[in-house]
Every structure is written in structure tokens, then in C-alpha cells.
Amino acid sequence: MKSTYIVGHKNPDTDSICSALAYTNLKNTISKDKHYKAKRLGDVSPETRFVLDYFGVEEPELLTDIYPRMTDISLHTVPAITGKTSLKKAWDTMRQEKIVTLPILKEDRKLDGIITASDITYSDMDVYDNKVLSKAKTPYKNIVETLDGELLVGDMESCVESGKVIVSAANPDLMEKFIDEGDVVIIGNRYDAQFCAVEAGASLLIVCMGAEVSKTIQSLAAEKGCDVITTPHDTFIASRLISHSLPCEYFMTPEEKISCIYQSELIENVQEIMTKSRFRYYPVLNTNNQFEGFASRRRLLDFSRREIILVDHNEPSQAVDGIEEGNVIEVIDHHKIGDLETMGPIYFRNQPVGCTATIVTQMYREQGVEIEKTIAGLLVSAILSDTLMFRSPTCTPLDKATAEELAKIAEIDIEQYATDMFTAGSDLKGKSASEICFQDFKKFNAGDVKFGVGQLNSMSTDELEEIKDTILPYLPTLIEEQGLDMVFIMLTNIIEESTSLVMAGTDSDDVVTTAFATEVNDSEAYLPGVVSRKKQLVPNLLTAFQKLA
């Protein structure tokens, strides 16, 4: 069953990760016919790492994009054959399965080649080489199977090693002139002709029309190294069918000449490959080079878009790459409504609360699902993080009441736990400037202006000063690498409930001066009482951009 992904935003914070995990648990609990899987769109921050370790939860797997790949295609699965399989058996399989191409696999399911109906037709029409059985090293078991025969003398694991195929229709005197040592002789029930063929050095005798082979001939054949097969068919049918016993590997297209496709490839790239070739079916391999099935042009048009649920965001700029190629089926968020477009009506839940986890908790209650300790721990951690332990102006009475209720289930003391969590989150020793800036970073648009806003929280003024000294020289590089016009990093002091805003980019100081009627000194502005990016900083910046425009 293909999983529906539940994901937060890029550069995920604690709410983004914890809400995705908690909502995934809820959906899997109440759903009968779907499976949900939490994913993340970036590295886990030290703060979130503390939360996950504290409650013994593994971090979600990283999701780089949801561009359609071959894994989203319903492949044509067909029976596999080996290179030794007879042409007749391959043909019978094609007719039974109503297909024209079969994969030829090695023992480890790695592709050896493919055989098509055209290949088999060609082999049947090209009957002028009477040594083809030996050239193809045709196994005896293929001949016995194709001729509905029985091996009287010899080893079923043997194969035709040499000689040509002849049909004995002459008297023994004339036969001696045409039979060479190692030949395969198709013959009737005449004792003298059988004796002559064995004496002439034939390697294989095929006796037709179900004729009984005498003990004398069998003994002589065994003595001379001549194997014997009987078939109920007459010499005409036997001579026609025997070419169908050839192994497929002799006529197959080998793997190195095939346009193989990997499951990890983007559908867009595969479509380009198909326009440059004329094959009907394309083998699809997994990461271990093992065959998974066939893809066709028709199947490439009929693929299942990845279903995805967004939590803690609803803007494409913050969503997973390729979101336009996916199928968003739900949004659970507490931010302003962005410009996300969906393929159809969806479940969209947006509430003016301080944290997505508060909404997820409500949904547990509405569904009558008990919140166990671990989930409660994730949810309360998200609320404490997003509301800065109830100090943020985004915090509502519902957030605080919900957090207190969850804290009892999680068996934590809010004050002590929040202090430990924020302390862990602000411990950035050994982190590069890039890693620090992108711990909690979002991009925004104001008309033609693109800007980014990051936020770092700490309970220590000295620690925030150290962080500022580390990241300031990096900000111009960040602007260039991310294709932005400006960047703003909030260094928020949780205890003092204030923010030191550092910035870079042309006119960034004018924007901040206009937004907050404050002075900017050395790319830094002090903003007392400002602790919320969503409710205090970004709205003021957007207003300032409009005024300056």
C-alpha cells in the first residue's frame, strides 16, 4: 500500500516535526484502508532532537521531493524466464499472458535480457542453419519438453554440443554419406536406419511416431555415446518443432543493449528516454539492479500522484519540492492562508492558535482517541516551543490549557522541561553559521522582493551575542545562495521577551526602520516585546515593504 505522507515545512521546527508525528499516529489509528507516514523536509534542530530523545521517538525520514518517479507507476508484472527456457515455452507464456515481451532473468533476479514475439518469429523463419541447435547449446530438457518426448538414453542435464540436425529419409547406405559424428538425427522406426545412425557417430537420436526403440539399439547407443529421445510426433512435425526448443538466450536482446529504467528516475526524464527509442516495453529495475516489471508509454500517462498532508504550513514556498506534482488532500495549520492550489476540494483546518499541535490535540479528542504518554510529550513540546512557554503573543488560552493537560499525561513539569528544552535548542557549539541560520528559517515574498526570516531562541543574552557574531558575516552569502533580496534573523531572548534582529541586503535597514520606527546600528535592531515571527515581525515587514514601494 502506497503511504500518504504527512509533512511539515522546510527547515522544520519542533511544531513541524512533532505535529507531523502525532497526526500520523492519529490517522493510522482511525484509518482502515490507508497508511500514513510522517516525513521531514530538513535536519532536526537541537531543540527537536532533545524532544525526540526525551520521549524515545525516532526522527521521521527525510523527504527531498515528491516529483513523480517510476515508483508511482503501476508496472506490468509478468512471469520471468531464464536464458535456458525454450522458445516454445516462452511463446506459450506470451499467449497465456497476452503479452509480446518477456524478461529473462538471472538467479538473483537481475536482468539478463528480453525476448519478444518478433524474436521468436524471426527464429522460426530463419531455418537455414542446420547447426543452430549445437550453436545455441540447446538443453535436452528443452527438446524433450518441446517434442512431448521421453529420454531413453542419456542425461537430461546434457545439451547439444556439436553437429547438425538431419532428417533420415534415405536407406542406410546413403545415410552413411550424410551423417557426421556428433549429428542430431530425426528418424523413424526402422531398425536398420537407427543402427546405421548410431554406428555413424550420431550424438542424439530422435525416434518419431512413438516407435519402440529396441533394447539392442538402446544398449548400442549407450555404448557409442549416442543419446536417444522418443516423440509421438511424425518426422515432419518433429523437424518443425525442434527449432522451438532453442534456448531464449540465443535470440534475446542482451541487457547491455536495452534501455533500462530505474525506479528512482523521474517520470519526466523517462518520457524523454521513450521519445528517443521505439521499444514497446521498458524494463524497470530497483536500486539493486533487480527486475521489477515493465513500463510502457501508456502506463506513463496513468500514474498515481503522491498523496500528501501538510501540517504547520500552507504555502508552496515552504512546502516540499514538487508539491505541484503531488495531490494535497489535507492541511492542518495555524498560519495565514497562502496561495496553495489543490487539485480538488480538500480538508483544510486553520485555527488562530499559537501552535499546530493544539489543533492536532483537539482532533484526537474529536475522534475519541486516547492520547498516550509519548504522543502527549510530543504535542506539549511543540506548544511550549511555538509559544515560547506561553510568552509569545500568538499564545491563546486554548494553547495554555491544552499544554497543561498534555503535561499531566506526559508526566513533565512544564517550567523545568521547557527550560531544559530551550537550553538544548540554544546549544549551538560546533555548528556552522549555515547550520545555525537554517534551524528555523522561512522564505516570504513581498511583491517582487524575496526575503527570508530565521529565528533562534535562547534564555541567555551572552549566548545570543555569540550567535550574532557567528552568523553576521555569513548573511550576504546566505542571500546569494538562496536567491534572496534580504534576510532577517531573530535572536529572541525568551526571558526578557525581546528580539535582537540582525539583517543583510540592500535597503534591509530602511525596511526595519519603517516597520518598527527604530534605529538600525551595524545591521542590528533591538525590538523589545517582539518574540513572534508570525504575528509580530513578518506582518510589520510586509507593511513596510508596501509603504516603501
C-alpha positions as a Python dict, from the first residue, in 0.01 Angstrom:
ca = {
    (1, 'M'): (0, 0, 0),
    (2, 'K'): (139, 339, -101),
    (3, 'S'): (174, 563, 204),
    (4, 'T'): (27, 911, 232),
    (5, 'Y'): (299, 1143, 357),
    (6, 'I'): (237, 1386, 643),
    (7, 'V'): (498, 1662, 638),
    (8, 'G'): (577, 1994, 797),
    (9, 'H'): (761, 2283, 633),
    (10, 'K'): (1119, 2320, 517),
    (11, 'N'): (1381, 2384, 786),
    (12, 'P'): (1141, 2222, 1032),
    (13, 'D'): (1093, 2343, 1386),
    (14, 'T'): (966, 2139, 1681),
    (15, 'D'): (598, 2200, 1598),
    (16, 'S'): (651, 2092, 1237),
    (17, 'I'): (814, 1763, 1336),
    (18, 'C'): (606, 1676, 1642),
    (19, 'S'): (271, 1764, 1486),
    (20, 'A'): (353, 1550, 1182),
    (21, 'L'): (439, 1254, 1406),
    (22, 'A'): (133, 1297, 1629),
    (23, 'Y'): (-108, 1345, 1339),
    (24, 'T'): (38, 1041, 1163),
    (25, 'N'): (-34, 833, 1473),
    (26, 'L'): (-393, 962, 1481),
    (27, 'K'): (-457, 895, 1112),
    (28, 'N'): (-317, 542, 1128),
    (29, 'T'): (-530, 474, 1437),
    (30, 'I'): (-860, 577, 1278),
    (31, 'S'): (-796, 472, 917),
    (32, 'K'): (-875, 125, 786),
    (33, 'D'): (-781, 144, 419),
    (34, 'K'): (-485, 385, 413),
    (35, 'H'): (-139, 407, 561),
    (36, 'Y'): (21, 733, 670),
    (37, 'K'): (387, 813, 720),
    (38, 'A'): (548, 1120, 878),
    (39, 'K'): (832, 1283, 685),
    (40, 'R'): (1060, 1581, 740),
    (41, 'L'): (1196, 1838, 493),
    (42, 'G'): (1524, 1921, 664),
    (43, 'D'): (1760, 1847, 950),
    (44, 'V'): (1626, 1808, 1301),
    (45, 'S'): (1724, 2102, 1523),
    (46, 'P'): (1897, 2052, 1861),
    (47, 'E'): (1573, 2152, 2035),
    (48, 'T'): (1367, 1897, 1845),
    (49, 'R'): (1640, 1638, 1895),
    (50, 'F'): (1609, 1690, 2269),
    (51, 'V'): (1233, 1629, 2250),
    (52, 'L'): (1262, 1313, 2039),
    (53, 'D'): (1536, 1168, 2259),
    (54, 'Y'): (1345, 1256, 2578),
    (55, 'F'): (1038, 1062, 2469),
    (56, 'G'): (1225, 789, 2277),
    (57, 'V'): (1087, 869, 1931),
    (58, 'E'): (1277, 820, 1606),
    (59, 'E'): (1300, 1118, 1374),
    (60, 'P'): (1092, 1098, 1054),
    (61, 'E'): (1267, 1005, 733),
    (62, 'L'): (1395, 1287, 512),
    (63, 'L'): (1181, 1370, 208),
    (64, 'T'): (1369, 1557, -63),
    (65, 'D'): (1084, 1598, -312),
    (66, 'I'): (765, 1440, -442),
    (67, 'Y'): (826, 1476, -812),
    (68, 'P'): (662, 1174, -982),
    (69, 'R'): (903, 885, -1013),
    (70, 'M'): (879, 539, -1159),
    (71, 'T'): (782, 415, -811),
    (72, 'D'): (450, 593, -870),
    (73, 'I'): (383, 389, -1184),
    (74, 'S'): (180, 68, -1181),
    (75, 'L'): (422, -165, -1357),
    (76, 'H'): (325, -453, -1583),
    (77, 'T'): (439, -757, -1388),
    (78, 'V'): (489, -1069, -1599),
    (79, 'P'): (631, -1418, -1542),
    (80, 'A'): (1007, -1427, -1570),
    (81, 'I'): (1204, -1691, -1759),
    (82, 'T'): (1570, -1792, -1769),
    (83, 'G'): (1804, -1787, -2061),
    (84, 'K'): (1773, -2165, -2096),
    (85, 'T'): (1394, -2155, -2133),
    (86, 'S'): (1282, -2286, -2472),
    (87, 'L'): (1133, -2062, -2736),
    (88, 'K'): (818, -2274, -2729),
    (89, 'K'): (769, -2224, -2356),
    (90, 'A'): (833, -1852, -2393),
    (91, 'W'): (579, -1836, -2676),
    (92, 'D'): (320, -2027, -2475),
    (93, 'T'): (372, -1789, -2182),
    (94, 'M'): (326, -1486, -2407),
    (95, 'R'): (-1, -1622, -2544),
    (96, 'Q'): (-129, -1711, -2198),
    (97, 'E'): (-42, -1369, -2053),
    (98, 'K'): (-139, -1182, -2373),
    (99, 'I'): (194, -1002, -2393),
    (100, 'V'): (469, -977, -2653),
    (101, 'T'): (777, -933, -2432),
    (102, 'L'): (927, -1144, -2154),
    (103, 'P'): (1213, -1065, -1917),
    (104, 'I'): (1499, -1311, -1900),
    (105, 'L'): (1647, -1307, -1552),
    (106, 'K'): (1948, -1449, -1374),
    (107, 'E'): (1915, -1635, -1045),
    (108, 'D'): (1939, -1312, -842),
    (109, 'R'): (1655, -1155, -1045),
    (110, 'K'): (1897, -932, -1227),
    (111, 'L'): (1814, -873, -1590),
    (112, 'D'): (1990, -1094, -1844),
    (113, 'G'): (1792, -977, -2146),
    (114, 'I'): (1448, -971, -2302),
    (115, 'I'): (1280, -1181, -2570),
    (116, 'T'): (994, -1062, -2787),
    (117, 'A'): (737, -1230, -3008),
    (118, 'S'): (926, -1083, -3303),
    (119, 'D'): (1245, -1258, -3189),
    (120, 'I'): (1064, -1592, -3179),
    (121, 'T'): (906, -1532, -3520),
    (122, 'Y'): (1245, -1449, -3665),
    (123, 'S'): (1398, -1766, -3523),
    (124, 'D'): (1117, -1975, -3672),
    (125, 'M'): (1155, -1821, -4017),
    (126, 'D'): (1534, -1833, -4025),
    (127, 'V'): (1563, -2214, -4055),
    (128, 'Y'): (1851, -2238, -4297),
    (129, 'D'): (2120, -2309, -4039),
    (130, 'N'): (2107, -2681, -3957),
    (131, 'K'): (2373, -2641, -3688),
    (132, 'V'): (2175, -2391, -3482),
    (133, 'L'): (2093, -2645, -3207),
    (134, 'S'): (2459, -2701, -3130),
    (135, 'K'): (2550, -2334, -3168),
    (136, 'A'): (2282, -2245, -2913),
    (137, 'K'): (2387, -2530, -2679),
    (138, 'T'): (2026, -2649, -2668),
    (139, 'P'): (1944, -2840, -2346),
    (140, 'Y'): (1798, -3190, -2380),
    (141, 'K'): (1517, -3098, -2143),
    (142, 'N'): (1408, -2828, -2390),
    (143, 'I'): (1394, -3084, -2672),
    (144, 'V'): (1204, -3338, -2461),
    (145, 'E'): (958, -3071, -2346),
    (146, 'T'): (905, -2926, -2693),
    (147, 'L'): (857, -3264, -2862),
    (148, 'D'): (642, -3405, -2580),
    (149, 'G'): (904, -3675, -2571),
    (150, 'E'): (1088, -3907, -2336),
    (151, 'L'): (1461, -3951, -2282),
    (152, 'L'): (1550, -4321, -2307),
    (153, 'V'): (1929, -4294, -2313),
    (154, 'G'): (2139, -4006, -2179),
    (155, 'D'): (2136, -3733, -1913),
    (156, 'M'): (1854, -3477, -1906),
    (157, 'E'): (2102, -3207, -1797),
    (158, 'S'): (2307, -3252, -2117),
    (159, 'C'): (2284, -3028, -2420),
    (160, 'V'): (2355, -3049, -2792),
    (161, 'E'): (2726, -2968, -2814),
    (162, 'S'): (2806, -3018, -3185),
    (163, 'G'): (2685, -3131, -3523),
    (164, 'K'): (2394, -3053, -3746),
    (165, 'V'): (2030, -3165, -3750),
    (166, 'I'): (1925, -3403, -4029),
    (167, 'V'): (1610, -3599, -4104),
    (168, 'S'): (1675, -3959, -4202),
    (169, 'A'): (1465, -4031, -4513),
    (170, 'A'): (1715, -4240, -4708),
    (171, 'N'): (1834, -4601, -4697),
    (172, 'P'): (2127, -4687, -4469),
    (173, 'D'): (2385, -4684, -4750),
    (174, 'L'): (2300, -4325, -4840),
    (175, 'M'): (2265, -4219, -4477),
    (176, 'E'): (2630, -4301, -4409),
    (177, 'K'): (2733, -4030, -4656),
    (178, 'F'): (2533, -3757, -4481),
    (179, 'I'): (2568, -3835, -4111),
    (180, 'D'): (2876, -3691, -3945),
    (181, 'E'): (2996, -3757, -3595),
    (182, 'G'): (2802, -3556, -3338),
    (183, 'D'): (2492, -3500, -3556),
    (184, 'V'): (2133, -3498, -3431),
    (185, 'V'): (1927, -3741, -3637),
    (186, 'I'): (1548, -3734, -3658),
    (187, 'I'): (1446, -4083, -3761),
    (188, 'G'): (1155, -4327, -3792),
    (189, 'N'): (1101, -4677, -3662),
    (190, 'R'): (1335, -4866, -3900),
    (191, 'Y'): (1581, -5076, -3704),
    (192, 'D'): (1848, -5070, -3977),
    (193, 'A'): (1833, -4690, -4009),
    (194, 'Q'): (1861, -4647, -3631),
    (195, 'F'): (2155, -4889, -3619),
    (196, 'C'): (2328, -4706, -3905),
    (197, 'A'): (2285, -4364, -3741),
    (198, 'V'): (2433, -4486, -3413),
    (199, 'E'): (2726, -4651, -3590),
    (200, 'A'): (2787, -4335, -3796),
    (201, 'G'): (2855, -4141, -3475),
    (202, 'A'): (2530, -3951, -3418),
    (203, 'S'): (2523, -3782, -3076),
    (204, 'L'): (2143, -3779, -3045),
    (205, 'L'): (1875, -3996, -3200),
    (206, 'I'): (1518, -3864, -3207),
    (207, 'V'): (1282, -4153, -3283),
    (208, 'C'): (943, -4038, -3410),
    (209, 'M'): (582, -4162, -3410),
    (210, 'G'): (615, -4317, -3066),
    (211, 'A'): (806, -4610, -3212),
    (212, 'E'): (953, -4853, -2962),
    (213, 'V'): (1332, -4850, -2951),
    (214, 'S'): (1473, -5197, -2907),
    (215, 'K'): (1696, -5286, -2614),
    (216, 'T'): (1970, -5367, -2865),
    (217, 'I'): (1965, -5015, -3011),
    (218, 'Q'): (1949, -4860, -2664),
    (219, 'S'): (2248, -5067, -2547),
    (220, 'L'): (2445, -4987, -2862),
    (221, 'A'): (2361, -4618, -2830),
    (222, 'A'): (2474, -4607, -2469),
    (223, 'E'): (2797, -4784, -2567),
    (224, 'K'): (2864, -4542, -2854),
    (225, 'G'): (2774, -4227, -2655),
    (226, 'C'): (2460, -4165, -2855),
    (227, 'D'): (2157, -4039, -2657),
    (228, 'V'): (1801, -4137, -2753),
    (229, 'I'): (1475, -3944, -2729),
    (230, 'T'): (1136, -4068, -2845),
    (231, 'T'): (846, -3844, -2954),
    (232, 'P'): (485, -3920, -3052),
    (233, 'H'): (509, -3676, -3344),
    (234, 'D'): (597, -3774, -3701),
    (235, 'T'): (921, -3663, -3863),
    (236, 'F'): (765, -3357, -4027),
    (237, 'I'): (622, -3222, -3702),
    (238, 'A'): (935, -3315, -3510),
    (239, 'S'): (1159, -3134, -3757),
    (240, 'R'): (935, -2828, -3736),
    (241, 'L'): (913, -2826, -3356),
    (242, 'I'): (1276, -2894, -3275),
    (243, 'S'): (1380, -2540, -3363),
    (244, 'H'): (1137, -2423, -3094),
    (245, 'S'): (1348, -2599, -2834),
    (246, 'L'): (1629, -2348, -2877),
    (247, 'P'): (1712, -2155, -2558),
    (248, 'C'): (1587, -1797, -2546),
    (249, 'E'): (1932, -1663, -2459),
    (250, 'Y'): (2044, -1738, -2817),
    (251, 'F'): (1791, -1490, -2962),
    (252, 'M'): (1736, -1248, -2675),
    (253, 'T'): (1840, -884, -2670),
    (254, 'P'): (2109, -871, -2401),
    (255, 'E'): (2081, -638, -2103),
    (256, 'E'): (2356, -404, -2222),
    (257, 'K'): (2159, -323, -2539),
    (258, 'I'): (1833, -249, -2358),
    (259, 'S'): (1709, 91, -2244),
    (260, 'C'): (1657, 6, -1878),
    (261, 'I'): (1482, 242, -1638),
    (262, 'Y'): (1536, 270, -1264),
    (263, 'Q'): (1251, 310, -1016),
    (264, 'S'): (1418, 620, -873),
    (265, 'E'): (1410, 804, -1206),
    (266, 'L'): (1180, 1100, -1258),
    (267, 'I'): (889, 1033, -1493),
    (268, 'E'): (982, 1349, -1683),
    (269, 'N'): (1325, 1202, -1763),
    (270, 'V'): (1177, 864, -1858),
    (271, 'Q'): (938, 1029, -2102),
    (272, 'E'): (1239, 1184, -2273),
    (273, 'I'): (1408, 843, -2294),
    (274, 'M'): (1097, 692, -2453),
    (275, 'T'): (1076, 964, -2720),
    (276, 'K'): (1426, 869, -2836),
    (277, 'S'): (1356, 494, -2874),
    (278, 'R'): (1088, 275, -3026),
    (279, 'F'): (1054, -8, -2775),
    (280, 'R'): (707, -112, -2664),
    (281, 'Y'): (811, -215, -2312),
    (282, 'Y'): (1095, -89, -2094),
    (283, 'P'): (1238, -299, -1808),
    (284, 'V'): (1225, -122, -1473),
    (285, 'L'): (1497, -205, -1218),
    (286, 'N'): (1524, -132, -847),
    (287, 'T'): (1830, 9, -672),
    (288, 'N'): (1982, -341, -659),
    (289, 'N'): (1951, -374, -1038),
    (290, 'Q'): (1677, -633, -993),
    (291, 'F'): (1386, -652, -1234),
    (292, 'E'): (1056, -513, -1102),
    (293, 'G'): (835, -506, -1412),
    (294, 'F'): (776, -341, -1748),
    (295, 'A'): (673, 18, -1817),
    (296, 'S'): (505, 135, -2134),
    (297, 'R'): (414, 476, -2276),
    (298, 'R'): (51, 414, -2185),
    (299, 'R'): (133, 336, -1823),
    (300, 'L'): (344, 650, -1801),
    (301, 'L'): (31, 856, -1866),
    (302, 'D'): (-161, 674, -1594),
    (303, 'F'): (37, 725, -1276),
    (304, 'S'): (-80, 781, -921),
    (305, 'R'): (18, 1116, -776),
    (306, 'R'): (161, 1102, -426),
    (307, 'E'): (-98, 1199, -165),
    (308, 'I'): (33, 1440, 94),
    (309, 'I'): (-94, 1615, 407),
    (310, 'L'): (59, 1948, 509),
    (311, 'V'): (94, 2042, 875),
    (312, 'D'): (215, 2374, 1017),
    (313, 'H'): (226, 2542, 674),
    (314, 'N'): (16, 2600, 365),
    (315, 'E'): (243, 2799, 131),
    (316, 'P'): (418, 2636, -168),
    (317, 'S'): (744, 2822, -91),
    (318, 'Q'): (767, 2636, 242),
    (319, 'A'): (640, 2303, 112),
    (320, 'V'): (825, 2003, -25),
    (321, 'D'): (979, 2042, -370),
    (322, 'G'): (743, 1912, -638),
    (323, 'I'): (431, 1995, -437),
    (324, 'E'): (262, 2100, -763),
    (325, 'E'): (303, 1742, -887),
    (326, 'G'): (153, 1589, -573),
    (327, 'N'): (-202, 1559, -450),
    (328, 'V'): (-255, 1761, -132),
    (329, 'I'): (-553, 1609, 50),
    (330, 'E'): (-539, 1789, 386),
    (331, 'V'): (-390, 2096, 551),
    (332, 'I'): (-366, 2139, 930),
    (333, 'D'): (-220, 2481, 1013),
    (334, 'H'): (-229, 2792, 1231),
    (335, 'H'): (-60, 3042, 998),
    (336, 'K'): (-210, 3286, 750),
    (337, 'I'): (-359, 3129, 439),
    (338, 'G'): (-118, 3138, 147),
    (339, 'D'): (-156, 3078, -225),
    (340, 'L'): (-160, 2698, -225),
    (341, 'E'): (-359, 2547, -512),
    (342, 'T'): (-505, 2197, -494),
    (343, 'M'): (-646, 1954, -750),
    (344, 'G'): (-987, 1949, -583),
    (345, 'P'): (-1170, 2018, -258),
    (346, 'I'): (-968, 1916, 48),
    (347, 'Y'): (-997, 1907, 426),
    (348, 'F'): (-846, 2241, 533),
    (349, 'R'): (-828, 2319, 904),
    (350, 'N'): (-684, 2654, 1002),
    (351, 'Q'): (-730, 2799, 1352),
    (352, 'P'): (-594, 3118, 1511),
    (353, 'V'): (-398, 2943, 1785),
    (354, 'G'): (-33, 2952, 1877),
    (355, 'C'): (62, 2603, 1761),
    (356, 'T'): (-46, 2332, 1516),
    (357, 'A'): (-12, 2077, 1796),
    (358, 'T'): (-302, 2245, 1975),
    (359, 'I'): (-524, 2172, 1674),
    (360, 'V'): (-398, 1813, 1649),
    (361, 'T'): (-481, 1761, 2018),
    (362, 'Q'): (-836, 1881, 1950),
    (363, 'M'): (-863, 1629, 1666),
    (364, 'Y'): (-763, 1345, 1899),
    (365, 'R'): (-1045, 1448, 2132),
    (366, 'E'): (-1294, 1480, 1848),
    (367, 'Q'): (-1211, 1132, 1722),
    (368, 'G'): (-1229, 982, 2070),
    (369, 'V'): (-869, 857, 2050),
    (370, 'E'): (-676, 840, 2377),
    (371, 'I'): (-352, 1038, 2384),
    (372, 'E'): (-81, 819, 2530),
    (373, 'K'): (225, 949, 2711),
    (374, 'T'): (469, 968, 2420),
    (375, 'I'): (226, 1148, 2188),
    (376, 'A'): (133, 1385, 2470),
    (377, 'G'): (503, 1460, 2517),
    (378, 'L'): (546, 1547, 2151),
    (379, 'L'): (238, 1769, 2146),
    (380, 'V'): (317, 1962, 2464),
    (381, 'S'): (677, 2014, 2347),
    (382, 'A'): (550, 2167, 2022),
    (383, 'I'): (319, 2406, 2208),
    (384, 'L'): (589, 2516, 2452),
    (385, 'S'): (828, 2573, 2163),
    (386, 'D'): (592, 2768, 1938),
    (387, 'T'): (451, 2983, 2220),
    (388, 'L'): (790, 3035, 2387),
    (389, 'M'): (647, 2884, 2705),
    (390, 'F'): (328, 3097, 2675),
    (391, 'R'): (525, 3424, 2632),
    (392, 'S'): (451, 3472, 2261),
    (393, 'P'): (161, 3700, 2161),
    (394, 'T'): (41, 3416, 1940),
    (395, 'C'): (-34, 3209, 2251),
    (396, 'T'): (-404, 3171, 2329),
    (397, 'P'): (-579, 3047, 2643),
    (398, 'L'): (-656, 2729, 2449),
    (399, 'D'): (-283, 2669, 2385),
    (400, 'K'): (-201, 2708, 2754),
    (401, 'A'): (-488, 2490, 2876),
    (402, 'T'): (-402, 2223, 2620),
    (403, 'A'): (-34, 2225, 2717),
    (404, 'E'): (-114, 2191, 3087),
    (405, 'E'): (-346, 1899, 3017),
    (406, 'L'): (-86, 1727, 2798),
    (407, 'A'): (190, 1787, 3053),
    (408, 'K'): (0, 1578, 3307),
    (409, 'I'): (-29, 1288, 3060),
    (410, 'A'): (339, 1322, 2963),
    (411, 'E'): (436, 1341, 3330),
    (412, 'I'): (655, 1651, 3296),
    (413, 'D'): (693, 1976, 3490),
    (414, 'I'): (635, 2250, 3234),
    (415, 'E'): (877, 2507, 3376),
    (416, 'Q'): (1168, 2266, 3421),
    (417, 'Y'): (1108, 2076, 3097),
    (418, 'A'): (1076, 2394, 2888),
    (419, 'T'): (1395, 2533, 3040),
    (420, 'D'): (1583, 2214, 2953),
    (421, 'M'): (1435, 2210, 2602),
    (422, 'F'): (1522, 2571, 2522),
    (423, 'T'): (1868, 2529, 2670),
    (424, 'A'): (1929, 2227, 2446),
    (425, 'G'): (1798, 2422, 2148),
    (426, 'S'): (2032, 2715, 2201),
    (427, 'D'): (2340, 2498, 2247),
    (428, 'L'): (2497, 2556, 1907),
    (429, 'K'): (2857, 2471, 1985),
    (430, 'G'): (3032, 2322, 1684),
    (431, 'K'): (2756, 2435, 1446),
    (432, 'S'): (2844, 2631, 1134),
    (433, 'A'): (2682, 2966, 1055),
    (434, 'S'): (2477, 2796, 783),
    (435, 'E'): (2350, 2526, 1020),
    (436, 'I'): (2256, 2788, 1278),
    (437, 'C'): (2066, 3011, 1034),
    (438, 'F'): (1865, 2728, 883),
    (439, 'Q'): (1749, 2575, 1211),
    (440, 'D'): (1418, 2758, 1175),
    (441, 'F'): (1414, 2954, 851),
    (442, 'K'): (1128, 3051, 619),
    (443, 'K'): (1107, 3238, 290),
    (444, 'F'): (849, 3505, 206),
    (445, 'N'): (753, 3727, -88),
    (446, 'A'): (655, 4094, -80),
    (447, 'G'): (570, 4180, -438),
    (448, 'D'): (891, 4132, -632),
    (449, 'V'): (1102, 4120, -317),
    (450, 'K'): (1210, 3783, -179),
    (451, 'F'): (1322, 3770, 180),
    (452, 'G'): (1398, 3511, 444),
    (453, 'V'): (1337, 3515, 818),
    (454, 'G'): (1508, 3285, 1067),
    (455, 'Q'): (1457, 3264, 1441),
    (456, 'L'): (1682, 3144, 1721),
    (457, 'N'): (1558, 3133, 2079),
    (458, 'S'): (1769, 3135, 2393),
    (459, 'M'): (1740, 3206, 2761),
    (460, 'S'): (2089, 3360, 2770),
    (461, 'T'): (2190, 3706, 2645),
    (462, 'D'): (2557, 3605, 2624),
    (463, 'E'): (2471, 3304, 2410),
    (464, 'L'): (2271, 3519, 2168),
    (465, 'E'): (2569, 3756, 2137),
    (466, 'E'): (2794, 3465, 2042),
    (467, 'I'): (2541, 3350, 1784),
    (468, 'K'): (2521, 3700, 1636),
    (469, 'D'): (2899, 3719, 1595),
    (470, 'T'): (2896, 3383, 1419),
    (471, 'I'): (2616, 3443, 1169),
    (472, 'L'): (2655, 3811, 1071),
    (473, 'P'): (2947, 3756, 829),
    (474, 'Y'): (2755, 3469, 667),
    (475, 'L'): (2434, 3656, 588),
    (476, 'P'): (2548, 3804, 249),
    (477, 'T'): (2642, 3452, 140),
    (478, 'L'): (2305, 3321, 254),
    (479, 'I'): (2132, 3584, 40),
    (480, 'E'): (2331, 3486, -267),
    (481, 'E'): (2290, 3109, -221),
    (482, 'Q'): (1914, 3128, -159),
    (483, 'G'): (1840, 3385, -431),
    (484, 'L'): (1701, 3638, -182),
    (485, 'D'): (1698, 4017, -169),
    (486, 'M'): (1712, 4043, 208),
    (487, 'V'): (1746, 3824, 514),
    (488, 'F'): (1646, 3882, 876),
    (489, 'I'): (1746, 3663, 1172),
    (490, 'M'): (1559, 3695, 1500),
    (491, 'L'): (1774, 3636, 1809),
    (492, 'T'): (1497, 3605, 2065),
    (493, 'N'): (1558, 3623, 2438),
    (494, 'I'): (1282, 3415, 2596),
    (495, 'I'): (1331, 3550, 2948),
    (496, 'E'): (1344, 3918, 2850),
    (497, 'E'): (1075, 3871, 2582),
    (498, 'S'): (1271, 4070, 2327),
    (499, 'T'): (1449, 4019, 1995),
    (500, 'S'): (1775, 4140, 1856),
    (501, 'L'): (1715, 4149, 1480),
    (502, 'V'): (2020, 4113, 1256),
    (503, 'M'): (1985, 4168, 883),
    (504, 'A'): (2156, 4188, 546),
    (505, 'G'): (2060, 4301, 196),
    (506, 'T'): (2015, 4630, 18),
    (507, 'D'): (1764, 4856, 198),
    (508, 'S'): (1705, 4600, 474),
    (509, 'D'): (1777, 4867, 738),
    (510, 'D'): (1521, 5103, 578),
    (511, 'V'): (1260, 4828, 587),
    (512, 'V'): (1318, 4760, 957),
    (513, 'T'): (1324, 5130, 1044),
    (514, 'T'): (992, 5176, 865),
    (515, 'A'): (841, 4862, 1016),
    (516, 'F'): (928, 4928, 1379),
    (517, 'A'): (1019, 5302, 1398),
    (518, 'T'): (1352, 5207, 1546),
    (519, 'E'): (1718, 5264, 1469),
    (520, 'V'): (1943, 5011, 1295),
    (521, 'N'): (2307, 5009, 1403),
    (522, 'D'): (2566, 4786, 1238),
    (523, 'S'): (2295, 4568, 1076),
    (524, 'E'): (2119, 4513, 1410),
    (525, 'A'): (1798, 4643, 1567),
    (526, 'Y'): (1669, 4589, 1919),
    (527, 'L'): (1296, 4505, 1929),
    (528, 'P'): (1157, 4490, 2285),
    (529, 'G'): (841, 4284, 2319),
    (530, 'V'): (882, 4124, 1976),
    (531, 'V'): (910, 3745, 2003),
    (532, 'S'): (679, 3613, 1730),
    (533, 'R'): (787, 3584, 1369),
    (534, 'K'): (434, 3503, 1251),
    (535, 'K'): (235, 3767, 1439),
    (536, 'Q'): (480, 4050, 1506),
    (537, 'L'): (777, 4050, 1270),
    (538, 'V'): (659, 3934, 929),
    (539, 'P'): (332, 4137, 923),
    (540, 'N'): (526, 4455, 1009),
    (541, 'L'): (786, 4382, 742),
    (542, 'L'): (517, 4326, 479),
    (543, 'T'): (352, 4656, 572),
    (544, 'A'): (688, 4834, 546),
    (545, 'F'): (752, 4686, 201),
    (546, 'Q'): (418, 4824, 82),
    (547, 'K'): (493, 5170, 218),
    (548, 'L'): (841, 5179, 64),
    (549, 'A'): (710, 5055, -270),
}
